[in-house]
C-alpha cells in the first residue's frame, strides 16, 4: 500500500500520544521512523541519499562506477569485486524514484537491458541487480521477484509489449534465436527490490546517517594507550610540551626521560599523551560514523574557545598549557553535534592535536 501524507501525519500523532516527550524531543519533535522520512524525499534528495550510500559501497568493493547520462546500458551503480570490473564479478544497483511503489512495468525494461547487453558481451551478467526505490516494490513485483521462474515467464510473455522497444533507441529487440535461448537459460534470481528498511540499514553504515535521521553516534571503542616510545606523529606536540616544561624550570629539557627529576611534570606529560591518543581515537571514530568535517569542526570550536586564553599572559609555557586545557574542558559546546561524545580527556587531547598541527604553542 502506498504511504500518503496522511499516513505520515498519523504516524507522528500516534508516536506523540504513546510516549512522554524528552526535552530534546520537545524542542526538535518526536523521532520519526526513517522509512517514513525517505518517503517524503523528492527526486533530488533521494539522489543525494543514494549518493551517500554509494560512497559506503567503496568499503565493500574493489571499486565503484556510477555512469551518468543516457546510454548507461542498464547500469546505475556498479560495484566491482575485482579489477576485471564489468567482465568480472559485479553487482548492479538501480536507483529509482517514483511516486508509487515500483511496478513490473517500471523494472521490466531494465531487466531487458541486462539480458540484452550481457548477451552481446558488453558486460558479464551481474551477480545481483537490485532495484532501489523509497517506497520499495509493489506487492505484484515483490511476489514475482520472490519466484525467479514466475519472473522469467512474465518477462517472456510481456517482452513484446513492455520491453522490446525500450532497450535501445535504435532498434526493437526481438526475443528470437540465440538470444531467446540465452534468456531461457538466464538466472533470474539475480533480480531483487530490497525493502526500504533494508536500504536504510545499509545507509546506516555510512557516516551520513546520524545527520539525516538522528539517533546520535553508537558507542565508541576504548582508546588505545600510548606506546612507551614517542611515535613520529607525536613529535610536534610532545616537543612543545618539553619546551613548556623547560620554560617552567628555566633549564634544558630535551627528552621525556629528563622529566624523571620532576614527578608532577612526568605525570602531566603522560596524561597529555593519553589525552592525545584519546582524541585521535575520537577522530577516527567520527570519521567513520559522521559527516566529513564533523571532527574538524569540533577542533575549530575548541580552538576558537581557547585562543584568547592561549594568547593571554602566563607565568611560563607550562602555566599556559594547563590554562588552555582547563579552558577546553569547561567550554560550552551544546550546539555542536559531538558535544555529548567529546569527553574531558578528548577536549584536552584536541588541544594537543592543535599544537601538533601548529595552531597552538605553549612557550612564547
Secondary structure, DSSP 8 states (H G I E B T S, - for coil): ----HHHHHHHHHHHHHHS---HHHHHH-----HHHHHTT--HHHHHHHHHHHHHHGGGTSSEEE---SS--TT-SEEEESSTTGGGSSEEEEEEE--SS-B-HHHHHHHHHHHHHHHHTTSS---SEEEEEETT-B-HHHHHHHT-HHHHHHHHHHTIIIIITTSS-SS------HHHHHHHHHS-GGGEE---HHHHHHHHTTSTTHHHHH--------------SS--GGGHHHHHHHHHHHHHHHTS---SGGGGGG-HHHHHHHHHHHHHHHHHHHHHHHHHHHS-TTHHHHHHHHHHHHHHHHHHS--SSHHHHHHHHHHHHHT---TTSTTTTT--HHHHHHHHHHHHHTTS--S--
